[in-house]
Each structure stands twice: as structure tokens, then as C-alpha cells.
Amino acid sequence: MNTLLDAYANITGQGVIDHLRQLAAPLRGMKVVHVNSTRVGGGVAEILEKLVPLMQELSIDTSWEVITGNDDFFQCTKAMHNTLQGSRTRIPENLLATYEQINRDNAEQLRAKLEEADFVFIHDPQPAPLLSHCPNRQGKWIWRCHIDASHPFRPVWKYLRGFVAGYDASIFSLARFARTLPHPQYIIPPSIDPLSEKNMELPEAEIKAVFSDFDLDPERPLLLQVSRFDRFKDPLGVIQAYKLVKRFVPDQQLVLAGGSATDDPEGEAVLQEVKEAAQGDPDIHILLLPPDSHRRINALQRAADIILQKSIKEGFGLTVTEAMWKGKPVIGGNAGGIGLQVINFNTGFRVNTPEGAALRIRYLLHHPEKMQAMGHKGREFVRDNFLLTRHLREYLTLILSLHYGGAERIELG
């Protein structure tokens, strides 16, 4: 009988799957809990949606819990996210008090499950204080930070550090994101699932359908950015770059496709700013897609000629990896984890300004052979480095390391 893991062997090779089963064998029956703040929207939810079933298939008793909160809680955690990425804004005391109270309330609901787990993965700042409300915990707790915390606003990091210092380990996406903490730190970049609806191969008819569905012209160049409407994703900078290019290449089209996440209260305001910037240009298409539009996003990415992710701050940027997996050249912001994916002049270009993005767009539109070469290199780079199977392997390795107390040598059957 074929299993979910076996389906990946056609992409990664059977040896990768056999290695996962070997790593998981000593962990069979152990209880692992992942906790974050949203079931839909954003890269963390997308990863957990696939990672948890794979761990379950390896006979690890894995579950995924989502904390709940009110508007003030998510306003606080959004501000915390922004300040960890460098915004110098003090968070009001009343919001911090709500943040702590919401975590106390969620701990009441989750305490029994968290305290009996062998391993608990707490994702990002939202549920970070849960540890302080589980005094009888039995297992190891790991704080997983998906944010570019390389230059945080110190008062906010000092506050958050008070909650995460007590963890048994922490995970960051890049070495330069890591902070000084009194426990082991692991570097594990995120990943994409090549078999998910967002990344699987699609029939050509389904790809072509997006042109008619969204009133796009299949005969003209299509630029695309897929991301939440977030200032750090710089959608206004993308529009500015498009307008600069249009002076020289007037027949191009731009699609800004995004959605909302339940833990991001700023999205609506940014969306309105984007709509105002796009007013009067019928070739700028702003698509507000529901969270389950995975095949639509997949088709848009496959239909596009060039994909942008012009972030000014970025923990990783899964949309970059998604685009590269589909053989598309990527123009990304010179920020955070994008530099780990976009190898300049090889799998795409990294830029610092709208002017820089415009220059690279013009270059690629005039050199289609370069677009094709970059797309091919990008797909193979993702196959080697950023698929879910690699992500799972590194999580299993981390769990084994903590389980065996950091032993220098672990013998597996």
C-alpha cells in the first residue's frame, strides 16, 4: 500500500524517504505538539498543514493546536512582529497585559496536553508565554522563530526574551536571525510541499484559465507578486517598479495577489493603500483571494513570466521558493531569507529599491533565454534544499538530539 511519504519518492528519490523512516524509528509513539496562532493564512500554517500528517505517518503522535485571541491581542503580536523586524515602536502596556492574559487563558485549555507531551514546538511570539504556565511539563520545549529578528527593537526583544529564555532550544531560519539565548539554537529554513495544491503540476488548461478568469492578456508579459498585503512585503514598491518599467515596456501587466490572515490586523489598511496607488491603471490587477485558493495561486505563478517578492523585511518568503519550483525567475528584495533562496544572477535577482527592481524586470523581458535558464536553475536549487522532506529530516534530527541529551554520536538501527 502506497503511503503519503512514498508519494514524495518520485520527486526526492527513495533514499530520502528511507532516511526519514530511519530517523523516526526511535521516536515512535512519542507525543509532539505544535502550537501557533492561526489555522489558515501565512507560511507557518501552510507548513504545519503538511508537516504534522507526515510526522503522524512516521508513527509519532503529533498534533497541532491553535491559540485564540481578541483584536487587542493580535494588534499586540503584530506590533511585536514589526518591532522584532526593526520597527522602533513601543508597545503600550495595556496591549502587553492583554497578550499575557490571552496566553494565560489559552494555557488553561491546553495545559494538560502540553504538560504531558514529549516535545512541544511553539511557533513565533504569539504563544511564547505558554511555557511559563505549564510548571509540570514533562518534555522538551522548542521555540520556533520564523521572523527576521536580526535587528530587533531592544525593549521588545528584552520583554519577549523573558518568556523564551526558559525553553530547551530555539530554531531560527538563518544564522544571522538568531539571538543570544541560554540554550541550544538550531538553524532550519522553511520549506514547501511539492505535492500540495499550491505546488503540484497542473493541467495546461487550468493555467490558461486564469487569463480569462482575471481579465489578463495571455499575449502580454505578466508580472506577479503573491503575498499578504503587508507593508514589509512592499506592494507599493512593486507598483512603483511596474510604473517605471511601463515607460519603456508599455504592454506589461501586474498582478498583486494576496489574502488575509486572522493574526494580521493591518492587512485591510495596506490593501486600501495599494488600491489607491493602482487607481487609473487597468493593467494593475489586485486580487484578494480566500485562504484556500491554492490551485489558483499555483496557476497564477505558472502563468507569470516574472515573479516578484520585493520584501524589505522577510523571515524567509515561501512564495520565492514556490516560484522557483515552478521554473520562474524571481526578483526579490535584498532582505532576510530571500538571500538564501535567490542567488544573484543565478536563480534570480535581489534588489534594494523599486528602481533596481525595474532595471531587472526590463533586463529579463529583453532576455527570455536568461529567464528560462534562471527558472531551470531555481527549480533544481529548490529540489536540493527547500522541500518539505528536508525540513522534516531536520526536525527529526533536532528531536533526536534533544532526546539523547546532545550526545555526540547517536546509533540508529
ChimeraX attribute file (.defattr): number of C-alpha atoms within 10 A of each C-alpha:
attribute: neighborCount
match mode: 1-to-1
recipient: residues
	/A:1	3
	/A:2	6
	/A:3	9
	/A:4	11
	/A:5	19
	/A:6	15
	/A:7	13
	/A:8	19
	/A:9	15
	/A:10	8
	/A:11	13
	/A:12	17
	/A:13	11
	/A:14	14
	/A:15	9
	/A:16	17
	/A:17	17
	/A:18	14
	/A:19	12
	/A:20	20
	/A:21	17
	/A:22	14
	/A:23	19
	/A:24	23
	/A:25	14
	/A:26	15
	/A:27	19
	/A:28	13
	/A:29	15
	/A:30	13
	/A:31	20
	/A:32	26
	/A:33	20
	/A:34	19
	/A:35	24
	/A:36	22
	/A:37	23
	/A:38	18
	/A:39	19
	/A:40	17
	/A:41	19
	/A:42	20
	/A:43	18
	/A:44	18
	/A:45	19
	/A:46	18
	/A:47	17
	/A:48	17
	/A:49	16
	/A:50	15
	/A:51	21
	/A:52	19
	/A:53	18
	/A:54	19
	/A:55	22
	/A:56	16
	/A:57	15
	/A:58	19
	/A:59	17
	/A:60	20
	/A:61	19
	/A:62	22
	/A:63	18
	/A:64	18
	/A:65	16
	/A:66	15
	/A:67	19
	/A:68	18
	/A:69	19
	/A:70	11
	/A:71	14
	/A:72	17
	/A:73	24
	/A:74	22
	/A:75	19
	/A:76	23
	/A:77	24
	/A:78	18
	/A:79	23
	/A:80	24
	/A:81	22
	/A:82	21
	/A:83	22
	/A:84	23
	/A:85	23
	/A:86	17
	/A:87	14
	/A:88	15
	/A:89	13
	/A:90	13
	/A:91	16
	/A:92	10
	/A:93	10
	/A:94	11
	/A:95	18
	/A:96	18
	/A:97	13
	/A:98	18
	/A:99	23
	/A:100	16
	/A:101	15
	/A:102	21
	/A:103	22
	/A:104	19
	/A:105	15
	/A:106	17
	/A:107	21
	/A:108	12
	/A:109	11
	/A:110	18
	/A:111	18
	/A:112	13
	/A:113	17
	/A:114	27
	/A:115	20
	/A:116	17
	/A:117	20
	/A:118	20
	/A:119	24
	/A:120	27
	/A:121	22
	/A:122	26
	/A:123	21
	/A:124	19
	/A:125	24
	/A:126	27
	/A:127	25
	/A:128	25
	/A:129	22
	/A:130	25
	/A:131	24
	/A:132	16
	/A:133	17
	/A:134	19
	/A:135	10
	/A:136	12
	/A:137	20
	/A:138	13
	/A:139	17
	/A:140	18
	/A:141	25
	/A:142	27
	/A:143	26
	/A:144	25
	/A:145	19
	/A:146	25
	/A:147	23
	/A:148	25
	/A:149	26
	/A:150	17
	/A:151	16
	/A:152	21
	/A:153	19
	/A:154	14
	/A:155	15
	/A:156	18
	/A:157	16
	/A:158	11
	/A:159	11
	/A:160	16
	/A:161	16
	/A:162	12
	/A:163	17
	/A:164	25
	/A:165	15
	/A:166	17
	/A:167	21
	/A:168	18
	/A:169	21
	/A:170	24
	/A:171	24
	/A:172	23
	/A:173	23
	/A:174	23
	/A:175	14
	/A:176	14
	/A:177	21
	/A:178	20
	/A:179	16
	/A:180	9
	/A:181	14
	/A:182	13
	/A:183	14
	/A:184	14
	/A:185	20
	/A:186	19
	/A:187	16
	/A:188	19
	/A:189	20
	/A:190	25
	/A:191	24
	/A:192	26
	/A:193	21
	/A:194	22
	/A:195	16
	/A:196	15
	/A:197	17
	/A:198	22
	/A:199	22
	/A:200	16
	/A:201	15
	/A:202	14
	/A:203	9
	/A:204	11
	/A:205	9
	/A:206	15
	/A:207	19
	/A:208	16
	/A:209	17
	/A:210	19
	/A:211	16
	/A:212	10
	/A:213	8
	/A:214	13
	/A:215	12
	/A:216	20
	/A:217	15
	/A:218	15
	/A:219	9
	/A:220	12
	/A:221	18
	/A:222	21
	/A:223	22
	/A:224	23
	/A:225	28
	/A:226	23
	/A:227	23
	/A:228	23
	/A:229	27
	/A:230	20
	/A:231	20
	/A:232	14
	/A:233	21
	/A:234	21
	/A:235	26
	/A:236	22
	/A:237	19
	/A:238	27
	/A:239	20
	/A:240	19
	/A:241	21
	/A:242	24
	/A:243	20
	/A:244	19
	/A:245	21
	/A:246	15
	/A:247	9
	/A:248	10
	/A:249	15
	/A:250	14
	/A:251	14
	/A:252	19
	/A:253	21
	/A:254	24
	/A:255	22
	/A:256	21
	/A:257	19
	/A:258	23
	/A:259	20
	/A:260	22
	/A:261	20
	/A:262	16
	/A:263	24
	/A:264	21
	/A:265	20
	/A:266	17
	/A:267	18
	/A:268	14
	/A:269	12
	/A:270	18
	/A:271	22
	/A:272	12
	/A:273	14
	/A:274	21
	/A:275	14
	/A:276	11
	/A:277	15
	/A:278	18
	/A:279	9
	/A:280	9
	/A:281	11
	/A:282	10
	/A:283	17
	/A:284	21
	/A:285	18
	/A:286	17
	/A:287	13
	/A:288	15
	/A:289	15
	/A:290	13
	/A:291	14
	/A:292	13
	/A:293	14
	/A:294	16
	/A:295	18
	/A:296	18
	/A:297	22
	/A:298	22
	/A:299	26
	/A:300	27
	/A:301	28
	/A:302	24
	/A:303	23
	/A:304	22
	/A:305	21
	/A:306	24
	/A:307	28
	/A:308	27
	/A:309	27
	/A:310	30
	/A:311	26
	/A:312	19
	/A:313	23
	/A:314	23
	/A:315	23
	/A:316	25
	/A:317	26
	/A:318	24
	/A:319	22
	/A:320	26
	/A:321	28
	/A:322	27
	/A:323	29
	/A:324	27
	/A:325	27
	/A:326	23
	/A:327	24
	/A:328	30
	/A:329	32
	/A:330	34
	/A:331	27
	/A:332	26
	/A:333	27
	/A:334	21
	/A:335	20
	/A:336	24
	/A:337	25
	/A:338	26
	/A:339	18
	/A:340	14
	/A:341	24
	/A:342	25
	/A:343	17
	/A:344	16
	/A:345	11
	/A:346	15
	/A:347	26
	/A:348	28
	/A:349	23
	/A:350	25
	/A:351	21
	/A:352	14
	/A:353	17
	/A:354	22
	/A:355	17
	/A:356	15
	/A:357	26
	/A:358	21
	/A:359	15
	/A:360	20
	/A:361	24
	/A:362	16
	/A:363	13
	/A:364	20
	/A:365	16
	/A:366	12
	/A:367	11
	/A:368	12
	/A:369	11
	/A:370	18
	/A:371	21
	/A:372	16
	/A:373	16
	/A:374	25
	/A:375	24
	/A:376	19
	/A:377	19
	/A:378	28
	/A:379	21
	/A:380	15
	/A:381	19
	/A:382	22
	/A:383	19
	/A:384	10
	/A:385	17
	/A:386	23
	/A:387	23
	/A:388	21
	/A:389	25
	/A:390	21
	/A:391	20
	/A:392	20
	/A:393	18
	/A:394	18
	/A:395	18
	/A:396	17
	/A:397	15
	/A:398	18
	/A:399	21
	/A:400	18
	/A:401	15
	/A:402	18
	/A:403	16
	/A:404	11
	/A:405	9
	/A:406	13
	/A:407	10
	/A:408	7
	/A:409	8
	/A:410	10
	/A:411	5
	/A:412	9
	/A:413	7
